[in-house]
């Protein structure tokens, strides 16, 4: 009985538009109290920060720091580095998310790269997993069989789908956990590797050459970064022209604060308290604007919803809480002679642009 009521409560909250949320009381839960709590917290933060900074209060927290790493986030994940593969522990929701994010990445890549390799649909592709943590997305074997596009395309994580995957993370302890876990599976030795480094360190090496990766994945990462401008620039640097960028993250709404922080962290303890900072959340519109300014074209945005009762994720039309985004790095401008040739054959140019 309690489960049914709580389930209806969560989905009832989600169905309301975030803009109309404040001041509504439902099932004993006061949206007014939540909004006031967040407002007071923001005011206290502003009062503390103002004397130490000359930056106007309306300026985004994502300043041009030239590094994506937040030292506080690094320390937090250092303390959790040994728990990545506990499917009932702090990262249980991330394990469950593979049921959505693996097919999302796989199917979009198959739409771009049409060559089929039975049993290994992503064979020949190089994928960079940014903020890989313990390697859950990089190599974990899914528990659900999912048929898509072809009966031979099963729900498997990236390394098991034939891709060559490099996972990077600034937390050395997490990388050690990932390396240890993958060492138990000889099938992954030639396709999956890990490196303890930052995205900007890797891009500094890749910048000397043309982008080397067919896809970059940053799943549940951007809400922990210090500088999203640097992140977007570095992603563009390491990607090949026409390469894909996949992001899953949390929207910046009153609803995401209530469910993602108050409920998930403080009430249900789905994730440890303090895992998220609402000020680092970003809306799909703002993220799309950022990516487009760094040479990307956003192809799709899809809402995601976690059910704490079943421990499962599902797709949803709304993006008020979690969402997944797929963007493509625009190809370089054609040379003058190429432009002239494509101008006489516009149909051929269009086909090449979207190949």
Secondary structure as UniProt FT lines:
FT   HELIX           2..15
FT   HELIX           18..20
FT   TURN            22..23
FT   STRAND          25..26
FT   TURN            27..28
FT   STRAND          29..30
FT   HELIX           31..50
FT   TURN            51..52
FT   TURN            57..58
FT   HELIX           71..78
FT   TURN            79..80
FT   HELIX           81..83
FT   TURN            84..85
FT   TURN            87..88
FT   TURN            90..91
FT   HELIX           92..112
FT   TURN            118..119
FT   TURN            121..124
FT   STRAND          126..130
FT   TURN            133..135
FT   HELIX           136..139
FT   TURN            151..152
FT   HELIX           158..161
FT   STRAND          164..169
FT   HELIX           172..182
FT   TURN            183..184
FT   HELIX           186..188
FT   TURN            189..191
FT   STRAND          192..196
FT   HELIX           199..206
FT   TURN            207..208
FT   STRAND          213..219
FT   HELIX           222..224
FT   HELIX           228..238
FT   STRAND          239..250
FT   HELIX           254..257
FT   HELIX           258..267
FT   TURN            273..274
FT   HELIX           278..280
FT   HELIX           284..292
FT   TURN            293..295
FT   STRAND          296..307
FT   TURN            308..311
FT   STRAND          312..316
FT   STRAND          322..329
FT   HELIX           336..344
FT   HELIX           346..353
//
